[in-house]
Amino acid sequence: MTRFDVPLSLDALRQTYRCPSESADEWLPRADSPGWNRVLGWLMEQGGEVLGGLSSDLQHQLREHGATFDPQHQQNRTLDLIPWLFDSAEWETIDTGLAQRRHLLSLVLRDLYGPQTLLRDGILPPELIFRNASFLLPCHGLVPDDIDWLVMLGCDLGRDASGRMTAYADSSQAPGGMGYVLENRVALNQVVPELTQRFGKRHLATFFKDLQRALVPQIPYASEPLIGLMTHHYRDGQYFEHAFLANYLDLALVHGVDLMFREGRIWLKTLSGLQPVDALMRYMPDNLSDPLELEGDIAGTPGLLQTIRQGSLVCCNPPGAGLIDSGALLPFMERLCRHLLGESLILPAVEAFWCGDPDQHQTVLDELIDMVVHDLEEPGKLISYANASRRERERLAERIRTDPSRFVARRILPLSTLPVWQKHEIQSRSVALRAFVLRQGNDDKVLPGGLARCHEQPLQLQLGLSTRFMAKDVWLESPDDSNVSLLHSTMTSVHLSRKTGLLPSRVADHLFWLGRYSERLNLACRAMRAALPLISTLARDEQVQTLTPLVEFACTINGGVFMPTDNVDELTHQLTSLFLYDRKDGLLAVLQALIVNAQSVREFFGEDTWYVLERLQNALNQFPARGAVSRMDRALDEIILLQSAIYGLNNETMSRTQTLRFMDIGQHIERAQQTTALLHKVFVKYPQPPAALMEAVLRMADTLMTYRRRYRTELHPVAIIDLLLLDESTPRSVGYQCRRLKRQVSLLPERDSTLTGLNAEQRLMVELVSVLQLVDLEALVSETGEPSPQLDELLVRINNLLSKLSEAITLAYFNHADIPRPIDDV
């Protein structure tokens, strides 16, 4: 390792750099190459403090992009300053080897899901295939003969003991990592442009253009084909990566519930009705893709296999391709290549063994400590006991002896090492590469680079992408100035467009509830901020009467229960306990619901919004639920400020389309309902509120200054009810919310062109606005401040109408169930 406390020359760096003697190193044998000299020479010009700052900036870029986090908000990778440089000659071998491997595996899939001559001729043992859980019988004959089985292949590469680049795993059903590759390149270009400009590297955009072309089906009527990126679930560890990739490729990010089968096709459920899907880039476990023919999981889409079978959908990659991910073919790759292509593998395959063969079975048992074992009946399960006790290895050995044909084993590669910048030092780390190859037209296209992963332990890199790792950008020298973006300059004519893409119904649903939960959290925090100072400023005999409505409002805002009490300490505890982790009706539960809905529509928010959401989450998690009221008050100020920033960012950056509209509708329905509930508690359930409570309500609604300008210091229920219920010029009044809702509802997509009158939600809005406009204010409260029965009836009616509006919007835009028909019509 090398410290940068003093300037170093390249020679000094070479002499002090340490790497494991048993591993090949990617830099030392090429230390004199111009590329490495340019990159490491730039590093030598920087001081340790500068490099430390740049490294921190890189991680900050990943956090802002969001794809560096899993759904539990844990950082699963970092990005290193030093790229991995490949020379042209070695990359050319990798390029041709990857193309050959994709072609070979595609032929194997076509045979195994077709005539199965490989099984009849004894090239592959039938038991290896038929007891493999990744071999899906319903997929037999799935892909038409004129369509390639394997459009996209991810391949994991690492150096063996002799230093040769070796393929040790394949990924087809979810070739994760392409989004990470893009993020790494973007982050480095933004943080260290001087370094990236020194090296004339090949750019990535050309490959992704080819990917777009490969997904566009050759269908005459599809002038603007609808292409989806099908992801498993927002809790999938790679969901953010899928959202990032979908945004970059301009694809619709869809879940199984967004799609439905009808009339021999797959359709996307959108606000404008059903839209036919022409192609899918599928990041979904094979066995969950179609609950009708495969496993009955709600994540999939019934009818997906039938659509592919009929040739109505281009699928990258179709269900069944996951057979190659299982590792079952690894021991037979050289034999398959010679049989199907009449040539040897260009990229050697890792040494692998099928335990159903007695000789190979014994080799695995003898060298189990050096193996990664695949269980063919549990897809994705990799077993390694390299660091385990002798007893654990004996247990695995017994399982293999009992049922040998169930297991395939591959030898652990030593891998090579690379220099990394870690903890203000140059250190060495083991490195592996995930490369990507694509079938586009009649050619195979290889991504110029890939996802480089570094780790202290070589084994961890050979157990999949789930392990945390340090990423590197991969650079290949380029003689030309190729495209750097999918958006390129053109001087030809252009057709102007304000089209913003289709909005799936599920996405609209998440946006609607994102608005509601965000407002719910905001109002609960505002109620707490208004209530907490009263504990220390009011006289003892005034505290219960003043605090009770505010505490009840905060406790019940998310469906919780309020326990009436005359004890101020108990009231305070009920209020502050809303921040406890184990409360399902607490503020952290509201935040979790907010984050879940935001994560489910990740692709619709910019980097700044995610940065603020991260700070909001941290602020809530660190809330001082015990201690001085002033500390709690400051923490609430920060939470409310961050929420206001999110509101502002979305209003400033999101286009005025249905995307923002549904979030806006959700927010204003929630604000109107909760304001109505607050007025009911303050003026009806606990009548004749004290002045301190009325002032606190005005503070909650940010209308205290407005009230003072109108009424000076006189606090009266009628004036407050007018301001917060009826006054359409007050941004937090129910009247303002209803006026805004009426306009937004009128702009929602038309559902039925044959409808001559108003639809359900439009009728509800007319009724809501009319009810408020026809209110006789003087009849609601007496001169002495006593509420009349009409006030109770009015607030209950408004709340019911708002609930019906929410239900009407849900039924109209978030559900696409077929309308039942009489039996005579069938």
N, C-alpha and C positions, 0 to 999 in steps of 0.2 A: 504494500500500500504506500501511497505517496501523499504527503501533506503539502499544501500550497501556502505555507507560512512565508516562504521566500520564493522568488521567481525561479523556475526550473527550465532547463533546456530539454529538447526532445531526447537527447542522449541520456541525460540524467533521469528522465522519466522512465526510459527503457531499462535502465540499470536497476532502478528501485521498484519497478512494477513486479508484483508477485502473483503467480497463479499456480494452482495445483500441478505438480509435476506429471501426474498421470493423464492430464487432460490436454487436448490440443487447444491453442489459443487463437482467436480470430485476428488479433492485432499484431502480436510479435513477429510472425513470419512475414507480415506485410507492412512492417513499420516504416520501410523506406518508400512505400508507394506514395505518389503525389496526393492521392485523396486523403489518406490517413495523416499525412504531413499537414495538409491544409486544415483539417478538422482539429487535430490535437495541437497544432501550432496556434490556432485561435484560442484554445483553452489555456495555453501557456501564457498568452498575453493578458489573461484576466487574473485578478487576485482571488484568493479564496473567499473573501467577503462578497465579491461581485458574483462569483459562481453560486455561492450559497443563496444569494438573493434571486438569481435567475432560476435556480431549481425550485425555490418556493413559489415563484411566479408560475412555473409550469404546472405545479400541483393546483394552484389557484384556478388556472384555466380549465383544468379537468373538472374541478368542483363546479365551476360556473356552467359548463356544458351539461353537467348532470349525469352523463353516462358512466362516470367513474364510480357511482354509488349503486348498491343493490337496493331493493325496496325497503330494507331495514335501515337504510341511511348509513351503511358502513362502506368505507372506502376499500375497494377490492383491488386497486392497482395504483401505482405511481408511474411517473414518466421520467426517464433519465435524459440528461442533457446530451450524452454522447450517442450518436447514431451507430448503427451496424452497417458497415460499408461492404458491398460485394463487388468483386471485379467482374468484368463482362464475360470472361471465359467460363468461370464457374456458374454464373447465372444462366448462361445459355444451356448448360447441361441440366440445370434445375428446370428451366423452361420446357425443354423437350421432354424431360422425364415426367413432369407433371401432366403434360398433354397426353403422353402415352398412358399414364396411369388412369386418367379420367376415361379415356377411350376404352381401355381394357375393362375397367369396372362397369362401365355402361353395357358392354357386351355380356359380361357375366350376369348382370341383372336381367337383361333381355332374355337370356337363355333360362335362368332359374325361374323366372315368372312366365316362361313360354314353353318351348319344347323340352327343356331339361336334359339336353344331350350330355351336358357335363356330368350329370349323375349317372346316366345310362352307360357312358363310356368309362366310368370309374375315375374321372379326373378329380371329382370331389366326392367324398363319402356321403351318402344320403342322410345318415344319422346326424352329421354335422349341420345339415340344413333343416331337416324336418323337425328336430327338437329345439331349434333355435327360436326363441320368442320373438326375434326381430324379423323372421320370415313369415309374412302375412299371406295366408292362403287366399283371402278375398281379393288380393292384388294380382292374382294370376291372370295374365292377358289384359292387364289394366291399360297399358300405354299402347296406342296405335303404332303400327310398324314404321310409319314415316316420321315418328317423333323420337328424339333421343331420350333415353331413360334418365341420364344424369346430366342435367344442364349445368350444375354448379358442384364443385368439389373443393372442400377444404382438406388440406393434407399437412400433418405435423411432421416436421423434419428436424433431425439433430445428427450430430457427428458420432460415428461409431468409434471403436478403439483404434482403428487405422486412420481416422480423420476423414473418412468418406461421409458425404451428406446422405443420410439414410431416412427413408419414410417409415415411421413407426405407428401411425394411426391415421384414420380417415374420418371425415365428417361430412355427412350429406343431408341428414334430415334437419339440421340446424347448424350450418357452417358459421358459427359465431366468430366474431373478431373483426369483420370488415368495417363495422362502425368504429371500433377502437382504432383501426389503422387510419381512418380519416381524421379522427380526433387528434391522434398523435401528431400527424403531419400539420394540421391546422394550428395546434398549440405551439409546436416548435417554430413554425413560420412567424407566429405572432410575438413570441417571447425572445427568440434569438435570430432575428432576420439577418444580422451580419454573418452569422455562422452558416445559415442555409444558403445565402447568396454566394458564399465562397465555393460551394460544391455544386457543379452543374448536374443535378440529379434528374432522373426520369420522374415525371409527374404521374399522378394516379387517375386523373380525370378521364383519360382515354379509356381505361378499363371500365369505369363506371358508365361511360357512354355506351360501350359495347354491352354491358349488362342491361341497360335500358332497352337497347335494340333486341336483345335476346328475349326479353319479356313481352315485347309488343307482338301480339299474334297477327298473322297475315289474314285478317278478316276484312273483306271489302267494305262492309257496312260500318265498321268501327273506325270512323275517322279520328275519334279521340278515345282510344280504348281505355277502359277502366282497369287499372292494375293495383292489386292489393299486396301488402306485406302482412302475412298472417302470423300473429304472435300468439303465444300460449295464454299469458295472463300478465296483469300488471305486477304480480308478485314474482314472476319469473326473474331470475338473477340477471338476465340480459335484456330486460324490457326496455330500459333507457337506451341501450345501444340500438335496439330495433327502431325506437322512435327517432333517434338521430339519423339512422340510415334511411328511414322512410322519408324524412324531411329532405335529405340531400338528393334522393333519387326521385322526389316528387311522386311518391306512392301513397295510397291510402292505407294507414295503419289500421288493421281490422282484427277483431277477435272472432271466435267461432260464432258467438251470439249475434254478430253484426250481419251474418250471412244466412241465406235460406235457399233451399232447392225448390224450384218451381218450373214446370214446362221444360224439363230436361236441361236446365241451366242453374248456375249459382248466381244469386242476386244479392246486392248490398242494400240493406235497409237504411234509407236516408230520409231526411226531412221532406224531400220532394217525392217520396215514394220509393219503389224498388228500382234499382239500376243494375243492369246485367254486368257481371264481372268477366273480363276476358282473360286475365292471367293472375296467378298468385305466386308470390315468393314466400314459401312456406317455412316458418320457423316454429314448428309444432311437432311434438313427438308423434311418430307414425301411428302408434296404436290408439291415440286419442283424436285423430283427425276426423273420423267419421263414426259417430256413435251408432249409426244404423247398421253398418257392416263390420265395424271393429269394436273396440271397447265402448261401453255406454257412458261416456264422459261428456258433461255439458260443455266442455271447452271446445269440442269439435263442431263440425257442420254436417248434419245428415244430408246424404246425397252427393257428397264431394267425390267419392269414388266413381259413382255413376256418371257424373259430369265429365270427369277425366276419361272414362271409358268410352264415352260418346265423342270424344274429341272436341268438346265445347269449351274446354278450359286448358290453357297452357299452365303447367304447374312446375315450379322449380323449388324442390324436387318432389316427385310424386310419392305418396305413402308406399312403403315397401323398400325404398332406397336405403333405409336405415339398417338393412342387413349388413352393409359394408362397414357401418360404424361399430358393429358388435365385435369386430376383430376375428370373426370366423374365417375370413379369407386370407388372413396374414400368412399362415404357414404354407399356402398354396400359390402365392402370387407368381413366383418364377415359373412354376409348372403351367399355370393358367396363361401366362404371357406367351410361352413357347407354343402352347396348344392353339390359342386363338389368334395370335398375331405372328407366330413363327419367328420370334426374336426374343432376346433377353431383355430384362428390365434395365432401363437406362438409369433410373434411380433405384439403387438396391433397397430391398425391403428388410426390415428388422428381422433378426433370427427369431422364428416363432414356431410353436409346437402345438399340435392337437393331441390332447391326452387320450383320445380314443385309439390312437396308434400305440401299441405296446412299447415300442422302442422309444418313441417321443415321450410317452407317459413316464418312463423311468428317468429320462433325462431331466424332465421337469422336477420330479421328486428329489433327484440328487442335487439339483442346483436351484431349489426353490427360493433361496435367499436372493438370487439374482434375477428374479422373474416378476413381471406384472401379470396377474391372472385375470382373464375375462370369464365371467359366469354367463354362459349363453342363455340361460333361462331367466336371468335378471338383467335386462338391457341396461347398459350404463354403469353397472357395478364393476369396479376395478379393485382387485385385491392385491396388496403387497405387504409382505411381512419382512422386508429388508431390515427394519428397525424394531422388529417384534421379538418377543421372547421365544425360546426354543419350544415351549409348550404350545404357543399359538401357531407356530409353523407346523407342529405335529398335528394339530387339529385340522388345519387346512389340508395337509398331506393325506389325512384319513378320509376327508371328503372326496379328494381326487381319486383315491384308491377305490372308494365305494362306488363312485359314478364318474368314471374318467371321461366319457364322451361329452360330458356337460361342460368341460373346461378347455379353454385355449390359453396358452401362456406365451408371452414375448419377453425377450431378454431386455433388461434395463440397459439403456445406452449410457456411456460415460458422459456424453455431450462435451461441447467445447466451452471455453470461457471467453468473456469480453470484459474490457475495462468499463466500470461504472463510476459515476460521481455520487458518493454516499458518505454522509456525515463529515463533509469537508475533506474527503479523501478520495483518491483514485483507488478503487478496489476491484477485484475480479469476481465475476458471478457466472454461474453456468447459464447457458442460453439455448433456447429452442425457437424454431420458426414455424408459424402456421402460414402456409402459402395457399393461394386460391387460384383455381383454374376454371374457366367458363367456356361452354360451347356456344358460339355465336355464329349463325349461318353454317358455313362449311369449315370453319376454323376454330381452333382452340386458342383462347386468349388467357394469358397468365398475368395476374396483378404484379406490376413491377415493384416488388417489395413484399410486405406481409406484416403479420403481427409477431414481433420478437418479444419473447418473455424471458426474464432473468430471475434467478432464484439462487439462494445459497446451496440448496440441495437439488442435484440433478433429478432425483426421483420425483420430486414434487411437480416438476414441469411435465412429467410423463403420465400424470393422472388427470388430465383435462384442464379446462379453463376455470374451474371453480376455486382453485387455490389462488390466494392473493399473490401478486407478482409485481415486479418492476418491468414496465414496458420500454421498448426502444423503437424509434423510427428506423426504417430500413431504407438505405439509399443505394441506388444504382446509378453509375455515371452515365450521363446522356450527352451525345454529341449535338443534339438539336434542342430547339426551344419548343417543346410540345405543350399542349393545352394544360392549363393549371386549374380550370374550373369548368363545371357543366354549363355555367352561364358565360358565353363567350361573345366577344364583340362581333358585330356584323354591320356591313354597310348596305345590305340588300333590303328590300321592302319588308316591313313587318306589319302583321295584323294586330292592331291594338286590342287589348283585352283587360277586362276587370273581373274575369272569372277567378274565383277563389277556391274552387274545388268543392266536391260533395261533402256534406256533413253527415256522417253516420248517426243513426238515432241513438245508439249507445253513447256516442261522444256528446251529443246534445244533452242527454240525461245526466252525464257526469258534470258537464258545465253548469247545468241548472242547479244541481246539488252542491257543487263547489261554491256557487254564489250564496246559497242558503246557509251552508255551514260557516262560510267566512263571515257573513253578517251575524250569525248566531254567536260566534266567538267574540266578535267585536262588541255586541250589545252586552254580553255577560261581563266582559272586562270593564266596560263603561259603568255598569251597575256596581261592580266591586269598587271601582275608583271613586264613585260618588258616595258609596256607603262607608268605606273604611275611615275617612277623616272624621265622620260624625261620631265615631266611637269615643274619640278623645276630646271632642269639642262641645258635645251636648251635655246638659245636666242629666243626672242619672234617671230622673223620672220621665224624661223626654225620649230616651234612647230607644226603648222597645217600640213605642208607637211609630217613631220615625224610621227605624231600621227594618222593621218587619216586612213592609211591602217590597223594599229593594232586595232583601235577602231571599224572600220567597220568589221573586222574579228571577234572580240569578240561579237559584237552585232548581227551578222548574223549566228553565229555558231549553234544556236538552232532554226533557222527559223525566227529570228527577223528582224526588219527593221532598217536600218541606215539612219539618216537624215544628208546629207552633210551640212557642215557649215565651215565658216572661223573663228569662234569664239572658242578660246581654252577652255573657261569656259563651253561652250555648249558641246564640245567634252568630257571634263572631266565628266560632268554630265551624258552624255549617257553611259560612261564607268562604273561609280560607281553605276548608277541606276540599273545595272544588278543584284544587290543584293536586290532590293526591293521585298517585299513579293507578291505584286499584279502583277508582271510582268510574263505573261504566257510564255515568251521567255527568262526569266532570269535564273540565275544560280541556284536559289532555285527550279525552275521548273525542271531543269536538274537533280538536286539532288533527287527530289521527284520521277522522273521517274526511276532513278537508284535504290532508295530504294524499289519502288514498284516491280521492276523486281527481286531484291534480296530477298524480302519477299516472292515472288511467288515460289522461289526455295530454301526456308529456309533450307531444309534438306541437301543441298549440301555444306554448309559452316560450318566451325568449330567455336568454341567459340571465338577464338582470332579475327577472321575476323569480327564477330559481335561487338566485343568490339571496334575495330578500326572504323567500320561504325558508331557506336554511337558517337564517338569522332568527326568524320568528320561532322556528322549532327549538332552537337553542335557548331563546329567551324564556319560553314556556317551561322547558325542562329544568331551567335553573331558577325558577321563581322561588323567592324566599317565603315559603308558606308559614314560617314561624319567624318571630322577631319583630323589629320596629315597624310600625305602620308606615313610616316615611319610606322605608326600603321597599315595601310592597307597592306603595304608591308610585315610586319611580319605575319599578319593574312594569307596572301596568301602563304607565306612560309610554315606555318603549314598545310594549306589545301593540298598543293602539296605533302608535306612530308607524310601526312596520306594516300593520294591516292597511293603513292609509296609503303607504307607499305602494303596496300591491294593487290597490284600487287604481291609484294614479298611473302606475306603469301599464296596467291592462287598458285603461282608457286612452293612454297616449300612444300605445304601440299596436294594439289589435285593430284590425280593419273593422269598419262598421258593417259587419256581416252577421249571419245567424249565429256564428260562434260567440261573439260578444253578446249578442241579443239574449241568448238563453241564460248566460251567466248573469246578465243584468236583470232578467225577469226573476230568476231565483233569488237574487239579492233583495229586490224590492218587494217581492211577496213576503219574504222572511221579515224584512224591516217593518212592513205594514202590520203583519200579524203580531209581532212582538211589541210594537208600540201600542197596538190595541190592547194586548194583554197587560202591559204596564199601566195604561190608563185605567183599566178595569180594576186592577189591584189597588191603585192609589186612591181612586175617587169613588169606587163602588164597593169593593170588598172591605176596605178600611176607610170609611167616609170621614169627612172633615179632617183632611191631612194637616199636620202642623206646617208652619212656614218653612222650616228647615228641609222637610221632605219635598215640598213643591220646588224649592230652589235646587235641590239635588236632582230632581227629574229634569229641570231645565238645563242643568249642567250636563247631564247624560246626553241630552239631545243637541248639545252645542247651540242652544238658542237663548241662553241667559242674557247675552248682550242685546239681542233683538228684542226680548221681552222688556228689558230696562228702558230701551229707547222708546218703546210704545207706552209703557205703564209706570215708568219710574220705579219706585220701590214697593208698590202695592201688589201683593200676591193674591190672586183670586182664582178659584177653580175654573170659572167660566172662561177667563182669559187664557188660561193654560190649555184647556180643552180646545178652544178655538185655534190656538197656535199649533198644537201638536196633532189635532185630529182633522180640522177642516181647512186650514190655511194652505192653499196650493202653492204659495210662494216660499214656504218653509221647507228646505230640502229633507228634513227628517219627519215631516208630518205624514199622516196616513193619506190625506188628500193629495199631496205631491206624489206619493208612491202610486196611487191609483191613476192619476193623470198620466204619469210616465208609463205605467203598465198598459193603459189603454192604447197608447201610441205604439208601444213595442208589440203588443198582441196583434194589432192591425197589420203589422209588417211581417208576421210569421208566414211561412210558405203556405200557399193555397193547397188544400188537401183534396177538394172535390170541386171540379170546374162546373158541375151540374147544379151545385147548391145555389139557390137564388137569394136566400136570406143570410142572416148572420149565423155563424157557427156557434157552438156551445160556449167557447171561451170568450168570444166577442159579445155574446148576450150577457154573460156574467159581468164583463167589464162595464157594459152600459148600465146594468143594474147597480153595480158598486158606485159608479160615479154619480148616478142619479140619487141614490140613498144619501150620499154625503151632501150633495147640492140642495136637497130638500129638507135638511135638518133644521128644526127650529131650535136654535141654540139656547134661547131663554127657557125653553121647556125642559132642558136637560138637568139643570142645577138651580136650586132655589137661591134666593138672595142671601140666605144664611150659609150657603155652601153645601146643603144637603142634596145628594144625588136623587133624581127622580127615577121611577121604573123605566121611563123611556131611554135613559142613558144606558142602563143595564141591557135593555133589549137591543139598542143600537149597536153597542160594542159586540155583543154576542152575534148579531146578524152579520156585521162586517167580517168578523173572524170566520164564520161559517162560509160566507161567500168567497173569501180568500182561499179557504181549504178546498172548496169546490173548484176554484180556478186552477189550483195546483193539480188536482185530480184530472180535470178536463185536458190540460196541457199534456199530462203524462199519457193519458189514453190516446190522444190525438197524434202525438209525435214520437213517443218513446216505444210504443208497441206496434207491431205489424202482424198481428194474428189474422189469419184468414177469417172472413166473415162467414159464419155458418149458413148453409143453404138448406131449404126444405128438401126432403128426400125426393120429392117429385122432380126437382131440378137436376138431380144427379144423373 
